[in-house]
Every structure is written in structure tokens, then in C-alpha cells.
Amino acid sequence: MNSNVMEEDPILTTSAAARLLGVATSTVQLWMESGAIESWKTPGGHRRTRESHIRALMTRVSSHGGSPERRLPPTPTDPEFLPSPDPGFPVANDEAQRLAALAATNLVDTLSDERFERIVRLASKVTESPIALLSLLTARRQWFKARVGLPAQQTPREWAFCSHAILQDGPFVVEDALSDTRFSDNPLVLADPHIRFYAGVPVRDPSGRPMGTLCVIDREPRKLRASELQALIDLAAIAESEIEASIKA
């Protein structure tokens, strides 16, 4: 980069970036570490970024009701993205980092997006499942970015089969939830939508951390054919590409 470009796009410390954004320095540090702000580490271990990256974040918009509005990633004090000290569900050792990465995607509680809706429709069709979901797991909720066959937009995190699925390297399959002691007393099994079969594939951000899953659900015990499971894996990979595109947009 030549000197003229460097002068036009100065390097900022985390404190300088925080002043520009009007947030705490710790918030900027989290956004840098989770990828919401493009940055690098100096030899001394300090984070640095370019002013252009901060300006890009400030002008990033999302459409709500047709009206663009500024939408920054959640701050570290948002309880949705702070790990529970005593969760009622399994979590990995890097749950705090996973939640920070999820916050950086800025996808939770956004409007319907045809790119993701198309993926769940295809997942439902290729596996012949009445329900298909693209879930995102906050500390408190299982929120559905896209869904087919399920009216609810979210469930408590404690009920989420996907909490188990995101701990796997590959697909997580429950052929009969009533016969599985992990899920036999789950409200989603005992009441609507009466889950009996579940298959979920982790959906990861560009750093490899699971944000949630692409999953299919049936009200009868069953198995997936190898071709159906492969299709679900392929569609989850497409969902990952769309998440990466959303982060960069």
C-alpha cells in the first residue's frame, strides 16, 4: 500500500475505533476478535484496523420493514450472547467464543431472507420431511432464521436438539426421540410439534465455529437414506456460504 493510500485510510487502535463508533473499547475488541471488524495483531499482540473497515461497519445496513437502519453487532453485555454459568443444555468449552462469533454475524432477529428460505424448502423436499429449520443458537434461544412446517419463530435453548448437534463434527441423528433418554421428556417431543425424528448438520461461520444447524424433523420414527443425508450436508454447506456472504455484505 503506497503512502498516499495509507494517509487516506489510517491505521486505528481499538480505542480510536471505539471512539469513532461510540462504543466501549472492550466491545470493539470483541468485534475484532470475532471477525465483525477486519483487523490484525501487531507483534506486541495489540489489535489494529483501518479506518475504512470502521466506516464500512458504520454504514452496514439491514432492511426492517423496508426502511434501512444502522445495525451494529450486539455488545458483550447483551445477555443473548453471554454464556450461562449453569446452562440446562450441553455446551462446548469455547461457548463464549461461539456466542461472540454468532453476535458478529448480526443475523439473529433479522427479517426473512429468501436465500435461507430456499435452503430449508430444499432440505424439506429432498429428505421428505414435514419440518426443516435453519437454527441459530444464542445463550437463551433457538431462533430460526428460516423454517418450513413450523409456525414458531423460536424455542428456549434448553429444548433445542440443535444444542447437541452443534457439538458434533458431522450430522447428528435421532431416529426415535421417545426412545432416547436425552429427549424423551422434551416439551417438543411430548407436545406440538411432537418430534420423533431429527437430523441436524452444524452450520459454521468462516472461522469454523457452529452458529446453529440445518435440520429436518418428522413426527414419525425414521431413518435417512445415505443420499438424503448427503443432500442435507450439502445444503448446510450452502447455508454456510450464505452466512459468510451476509457477514461480508
Residue pairs with C-beta under 8 A, 6 or more apart in sequence:
9 50
9 51
9 52
10 50
10 51
11 48
11 49
11 50
11 51
12 20
12 48
12 49
12 50
12 51
12 54
13 46
13 47
13 48
14 25
14 28
14 29
14 32
14 46
14 47
14 49
15 25
17 28
17 37
17 49
17 54
18 24
18 25
18 27
18 28
20 51
20 54
20 58
21 27
21 28
21 54
21 57
21 58
21 72
23 72
23 75
24 75
26 76
27 75
27 76
28 37
29 47
30 75
30 76
30 100
30 103
31 37
31 57
31 73
31 104
32 39
32 47
32 49
33 47
33 100
34 73
34 97
34 100
34 101
34 103
34 104
34 207
35 101
35 104
35 205
35 206
35 207
35 247
36 57
36 73
36 103
36 104
36 106
36 247
37 49
37 53
37 54
37 57
38 49
38 50
38 53
39 47
39 48
39 49
39 53
40 47
40 48
40 49
41 47
41 48
42 48
57 72
58 70
58 72
59 70
60 70
60 71
60 72
60 106
60 249
61 68
61 69
61 70
61 71
62 68
62 69
62 71
62 106
62 110
62 111
63 111
64 111
71 106
72 106
73 103
73 104
73 106
74 80
74 81
74 103
74 108
76 82
76 100
78 103
79 139
79 140
80 103
80 108
80 138
80 139
80 140
80 141
81 99
81 100
81 102
81 103
81 138
81 139
82 96
82 99
82 139
83 91
83 95
83 96
83 99
83 139
84 139
84 140
87 95
87 139
87 157
87 158
88 157
88 158
89 157
89 158
89 160
89 163
89 164
90 163
90 164
90 167
91 163
92 98
92 166
92 167
94 209
97 209
98 166
98 209
98 210
98 211
99 138
99 139
101 205
101 207
101 209
101 211
102 108
102 136
102 137
102 138
102 205
102 209
102 211
102 212
104 205
104 247
105 136
105 205
105 211
105 243
105 246
105 247
106 246
106 247
107 136
107 145
107 211
107 243
107 246
108 136
108 138
108 143
109 143
110 145
112 146
113 145
113 146
113 246
115 242
116 134
116 145
116 146
116 239
116 242
117 146
117 148
119 134
119 146
119 214
119 235
119 238
119 239
119 242
120 132
120 133
120 134
120 146
120 147
120 148
120 214
121 132
121 148
122 231
122 235
123 129
123 132
123 148
123 214
123 216
123 231
123 232
123 235
124 130
124 131
124 132
124 148
124 149
124 216
126 228
126 231
126 232
126 235
127 199
127 216
127 224
127 228
127 231
127 232
128 228
129 149
129 197
129 199
129 216
129 217
129 218
130 149
130 217
130 218
130 219
131 147
131 148
131 149
131 150
131 193
131 216
131 217
131 218
132 147
132 148
132 149
132 214
132 215
132 216
132 217
133 144
133 146
133 147
133 148
133 150
133 213
133 214
133 215
133 216
133 217
134 144
134 145
134 146
134 147
134 203
134 212
134 213
134 214
134 239
135 142
135 143
135 144
135 145
135 160
135 162
135 200
135 212
135 213
135 215
136 142
136 143
136 144
136 145
136 211
136 212
137 143
137 157
137 160
137 162
137 163
137 166
137 210
137 211
137 212
138 157
139 157
140 156
140 157
141 154
141 155
141 156
141 157
142 154
142 155
142 156
142 157
142 159
142 160
142 162
142 163
142 212
143 153
143 154
144 150
144 152
144 153
144 154
145 212
147 153
149 193
149 217
150 193
150 217
155 188
157 163
159 186
159 187
159 188
161 172
161 174
161 177
161 183
161 186
161 188
161 195
161 198
161 200
161 215
162 200
162 212
162 213
162 215
164 172
164 182
165 171
165 172
165 200
165 201
165 202
165 213
165 215
166 202
166 210
166 212
166 213
168 202
169 202
170 201
170 233
171 199
171 200
171 201
171 229
171 232
171 233
172 198
172 199
172 200
172 201
172 213
173 198
173 199
173 200
173 223
173 224
173 229
174 180
174 183
174 197
174 198
174 199
175 197
175 221
175 222
175 223
176 196
176 197
176 221
177 183
177 184
177 186
177 189
177 195
177 196
177 197
177 198
178 184
178 189
178 196
178 221
179 221
183 189
183 195
183 198
186 195
188 194
188 195
189 195
189 196
193 217
193 219
194 219
195 217
195 218
195 219
196 218
196 219
196 220
196 221
196 222
197 217
197 218
197 219
197 220
197 221
197 222
198 215
198 216
198 217
199 215
199 216
199 224
199 229
199 232
200 213
200 214
200 215
200 216
201 213
201 214
201 215
201 232
201 233
201 236
202 210
202 212
202 213
202 236
203 210
203 211
203 212
203 213
203 214
203 236
203 239
203 240
203 243
204 210
204 211
204 240
205 211
205 240
205 243
205 244
205 247
206 244
206 247
211 243
213 236
214 232
214 235
214 236
214 239
216 232
224 232
